[in-house]
Amino acid sequence: MSVLLEARQVVKRYDGSDLSTPALAGVDVRVERGEFVAVMGPSGCGKSTMLNILAGLDRPTDGEVWFEGRRIDRLGETELAKLRRRRIGFVFQSFNLLPTLSVAENVELPLLLVGQRRGTARRTAAALLDDLGVAERRWAAPGRLSGGQQQRVALARALANDPDLVLADEPTGNLDSGSTRDVLGLLRAAHRRGRTLLVATHDARVAAAADRLLRMSDGRIVAGRVLDDARPVSLPFDGDPRP
């Protein structure tokens, strides 16, 4: 497999924060195309900050972020927006659905932003919503849906443009056990279709579905292992257990 996403010594400090305790303190991560990687760690350890930077939603204070051999942390906002729209899907813990748009319109939006015709976007959105079991709510406002239904819509939106990479921040964090099983099944299905997944989670069931598990603490990757091999592996560079 080839490397799709890479972070090299990424540091993130926020204005006004204690400079001695950065949100990220030198993170190294390498994700290969087609992998399903889970990231676990206590609240506040830097998981969300790392995902935001890897997705181009935020910029590091120091370090480098590479996507398919191209350094993206130095791209302008317009180039970053194009990359996110076409190549990267993001599932937010808080869903981030637009309340003034219907469910279908939320899923259609990323397709329209890359220039698809409205009819084509509508058919793609309808097929995704049908696959995810929420087609009957496609004209509802997001606020009329349950948390599990909203997360399914958020996942449909992230998958709409068939991105190479899907990043998900606690995708089951607000869900009951039944909805968690459903969303986990959707993530597995996306992975089987060849999508690369990087998922921050507290849920052991989500982590167990991954190919590889990384653990974070205090803004650093501190451990990692391949999940079909119970032996912990050392992390001299980035948690990639391959030699």
SVG drawing of the C-alpha trace seen along z (x, -y; Angstrom):
<svg xmlns="http://www.w3.org/2000/svg" viewBox="-40 -35 52 47">
<polyline fill="none" stroke="black" stroke-width="0.4" points="0.0,0.0 1.1,-3.6 1.1,-6.4 -2.0,-8.6 -1.7,-10.8 1.2,-11.8 2.0,-14.2 5.5,-15.0 6.3,-16.5 3.0,-18.4 2.7,-21.0 -0.4,-23.0 -0.6,-25.9 -3.6,-28.1 -3.4,-31.8 -3.6,-32.6 -2.9,-29.0 -0.2,-27.8 2.8,-27.5 4.2,-24.7 1.3,-22.4 0.5,-22.6 -2.6,-20.8 -0.3,-18.8 3.3,-18.2 5.1,-16.7 2.7,-14.2 3.9,-11.8 1.3,-9.8 1.4,-7.8 -1.8,-6.3 -1.6,-4.1 -4.2,-4.0 -7.0,-1.6 -6.3,-1.4 -8.8,-1.7 -7.0,-3.4 -8.5,-4.1 -7.2,-6.7 -8.0,-6.4 -7.1,-8.5 -8.7,-10.5 -10.7,-13.6 -8.4,-16.6 -5.5,-14.5 -5.5,-16.2 -7.5,-13.7 -9.9,-16.3 -7.2,-18.9 -5.1,-16.3 -8.0,-15.3 -8.9,-19.0 -5.3,-19.6 -5.0,-16.4 -8.2,-17.4 -7.0,-20.9 -9.7,-22.5 -7.0,-24.0 -3.3,-24.7 -0.4,-23.5 1.8,-25.9 4.8,-23.8 5.4,-20.6 4.2,-19.3 1.1,-17.6 1.2,-15.6 -1.6,-14.2 -0.7,-11.8 2.9,-13.2 1.7,-16.8 2.4,-19.1 -1.0,-20.7 -0.4,-22.7 1.1,-25.5 -1.8,-25.6 -4.0,-28.6 -7.5,-28.5 -8.9,-28.1 -6.7,-25.2 -7.5,-23.6 -11.2,-24.0 -10.9,-22.3 -8.9,-19.4 -11.5,-18.9 -14.4,-19.0 -13.0,-16.4 -10.7,-14.2 -11.6,-14.3 -14.8,-13.5 -15.2,-14.6 -17.7,-13.3 -18.1,-15.7 -19.1,-14.5 -21.7,-17.3 -23.0,-16.4 -22.7,-20.0 -25.7,-19.6 -27.1,-22.9 -30.4,-23.4 -31.9,-25.6 -31.5,-22.8 -33.4,-19.5 -31.6,-16.2 -31.3,-15.6 -30.0,-19.2 -27.3,-18.7 -26.1,-15.6 -26.4,-17.3 -24.4,-20.4 -20.9,-19.0 -21.8,-17.6 -23.1,-20.9 -20.0,-22.7 -17.8,-20.6 -20.0,-21.4 -22.4,-18.4 -25.7,-19.1 -28.6,-19.3 -30.4,-16.3 -27.2,-14.1 -26.6,-15.4 -30.1,-14.6 -29.9,-11.1 -26.6,-10.5 -27.9,-11.8 -31.1,-9.7 -29.0,-6.6 -26.8,-7.3 -29.7,-8.1 -31.4,-4.9 -28.2,-2.9 -28.1,-4.4 -31.7,-3.8 -32.9,-7.4 -34.4,-7.9 -37.9,-8.4 -36.7,-11.4 -34.9,-13.1 -37.2,-16.2 -37.1,-16.6 -35.1,-19.3 -32.1,-17.8 -33.4,-18.9 -36.4,-16.6 -34.2,-13.5 -32.8,-11.4 -29.1,-11.6 -28.5,-8.3 -30.3,-9.5 -28.4,-12.7 -25.1,-10.8 -26.2,-8.7 -26.9,-11.9 -23.5,-13.3 -21.8,-10.1 -23.8,-10.3 -22.6,-13.9 -19.0,-12.8 -19.2,-10.0 -21.1,-12.0 -18.1,-12.8 -16.6,-9.4 -13.5,-10.8 -10.2,-9.0 -10.0,-9.7 -12.8,-9.8 -11.9,-11.3 -14.5,-10.8 -14.4,-12.5 -16.1,-10.4 -18.8,-9.2 -20.6,-7.2 -20.0,-9.5 -23.6,-10.8 -25.4,-7.6 -27.2,-4.7 -26.0,-1.2 -28.3,-0.4 -27.3,-3.5 -23.6,-2.8 -23.9,0.7 -25.5,-0.9 -22.8,-3.6 -20.1,-1.0 -21.5,1.1 -21.5,-1.9 -17.9,-2.6 -17.0,1.0 -18.9,0.9 -17.1,-2.3 -13.8,-0.6 -14.7,2.5 -15.4,0.2 -11.8,-1.0 -12.1,-4.2 -9.3,-5.0 -10.6,-5.8 -9.0,-7.6 -11.4,-7.6 -11.0,-9.1 -13.1,-7.2 -13.6,-6.3 -15.6,-3.2 -13.8,0.1 -16.2,1.6 -15.1,-1.0 -11.5,-0.5 -11.8,3.3 -13.1,2.9 -9.9,1.0 -6.8,2.5 -4.6,0.5 -5.0,-1.3 -3.0,-4.4 -3.2,-5.8 -2.8,-9.4 -1.9,-11.2 -1.0,-14.8 -0.8,-15.7 1.4,-12.8 1.0,-9.4 2.2,-7.1 1.4,-3.6 0.1,-1.6 -0.5,1.9 -1.9,3.9 -5.2,5.3 -4.8,8.8 -1.6,9.1 -1.9,8.8 1.8,7.8 2.3,4.1 4.6,2.4 7.2,-0.4 6.7,-3.7 10.0,-5.1 8.4,-7.3 4.7,-7.4 2.9,-4.4 3.2,-2.5 4.1,1.1 5.5,2.1 9.3,2.3"/>
</svg>
